[in-house]
Each structure stands twice: as structure tokens, then as C-alpha cells.
Amino acid sequence: MTTIPLGGPPARPGRSRGAGRSRLLYEEVIDRIERLIVEQDLGAGDKLPSQEELSRLSGVSLITVRRALEELERAGRLRRHQGLGTFLAGPKILSDLGLSGGLGEALGEAVESDDVGTRLLSVTRCRPSADLARALQIAERDLVWRVHRQRLIAEKPMILETATIPVALATDLDMVYRGGSLYATLAESYGLDDDYEEQFLDVVHPDPESRSLLRLRSRDLIVRIRGITRHTSGVPFDVFDQQYPAAEFAFVIAGRADRRLHHGDLIRDWSATPVDPSAPAERAPRGRTGRATRLRPE
């Protein structure tokens, strides 16, 4: 691990005139750090001097240094770790949201497929909210499975996923699915092959549970992707929620003119309430293959 020395003369207090406006002191500190990164060919994991040293060598206050570091961290250039220091960040993981297949395929060459893993947190039978039932084209009285998972990259929790699947389409999912590729299980056991997805993306603060599971700080943001997956027949069989640390990921998004997306009001309330596990499960008609056969648009 390399420590970045801070070279050059200390900056003078006050503002310096840029093109058309005054430059703030924290911007001077940002420029100085960026020059050092380029001049010394620094890479991910290299450590910056302490805030006190940056303050002394730059001739600015600790408040100014902290502001500069906050801006660089917000831009994804740095990572600050309590008790360890500030480090130069690596490139973001690029995820292709339009690519079918497992997470390993979506992350492409940036991540080795062997480094991608799944930790199954729970499979729970629930009663859907009105909006969730409408998105899945089922009745509010129908039950759904809520599958909660952590996706791991190099054994580090990096993504949280919640999949919501009608019980009638995958009656014994809690017995069949034990981790790994959920969509492979749905296709092999129930004939639920995914054809296309409709996705909604926003950037929000995580709730306390998500923050803990992703090991985030209170000020960290997540990219939340919610969407609907449809079978080749057009029937929706999964409503999903995926949460990515915003500082760690970038996304590739491609659209098609022949797809008509749902209106945004469908994602107002995609909650579900757990039901008594002793209640009888719903059963769907099955053919000779043992796969669910109720796959036609309503």
C-alpha cells in the first residue's frame, strides 16, 4: 500500500480568480490531490495523507480539507474508512441492466464469475399489497413468495435482492429453492422462462436493515432498481427490488421502442405481509412435466 505524499507549496488563504468566478479553497485542495494522482500514477488502494497533514501542507483549515475529501468521495474518487484513513478508490463495477442471465453475466468482464455468490436470507409466504397484486396481475387474496437474498462479490455483500413470485406459479418454491440462480430454478422447476423486464431506477438512502446488510454508513446512498419480469407469454411472474451501493456501481441501460412500460404509479407500494406458515399453500394445475401451466395474460 502506497501513501501519497503531498508536494508543492502551501496554498494561500482566500480565493484565487478562475475563469469568470472565484475558486473556493476546497477546490484548490481537490485540484492538488488530483494532480498527485496523475503525476505519481497512483492506483486503487493507495492511501492519502491524514486530514491533519493535508491541512498543514495545504495551508487550509481541517474544515476545508474535509469538504474537499467529501466532494472527492461523492464523486467516487476516494473511500474513507473509520480508523484507517482515506484511500484512492478503484473503478466502479459496471452492470448491464438489459442483459439476460445471471448476475455474473450482467457484471461482465469486471468481475470473475467465480467471485459471484448468493446468500439466501429467507423465503416467506406473504399477502401482497393492492399495488403489488396489480403489478403481478393477481387478486389481492392470492399469496406470493418473498425471496430475500444477498449477492456477494469476492465474499463481500454487494447487492440486496427481493423477488416476489405468485405462489400459484411456484407452489413449493420454499422447498425447491436453496440458493444459487433463482431464475434457473424457476425455469427448470416451473417453466417460468424470463422474456423481458421493465425496470424503475432511483437513488435513495437505504433503510437501517439494508444499510446493515450492505455494511454502509449512514450517509451512503443506494441505487434501487425495481421492476417486473415477464414470461414469454407476457404474464408477469416476478416483481423485484435490487439495491446497489451507489459508490460501487455504474449501469448500462438500453431500451427498445416496441416495449410499453408500466406507469410509475405501479411502484407506489410493493409491500407484502407475511402469513401464517401453517396455512395451506395454493396449488396450481400441473402437466406431465410437473411445471405450472397457468401462464396466460389476464
KAPE-V230945 format. One record per helix or strand. SS is the DSSP state (@ for helix, = for strand). FROM is the first residue (numbers start at 1). TO is the last residue. If there is no record, write none. Layout:
SS_FROM_TO, SS_FROM_TO
This chain:
=_3_4, =_16_17, =_22_23, @_25_39, =_47_48, @_51_58, @_62_74, =_78_81, =_85_88, =_93_96, @_103_110, @_113_115, =_116_128, @_130_136, =_143_153, =_156_166, @_167_169, @_173_176, @_182_190, =_194_205, @_208_214, =_221_231, =_236_245, =_249_252, @_264_267, =_272_274, =_286_286, =_292_292
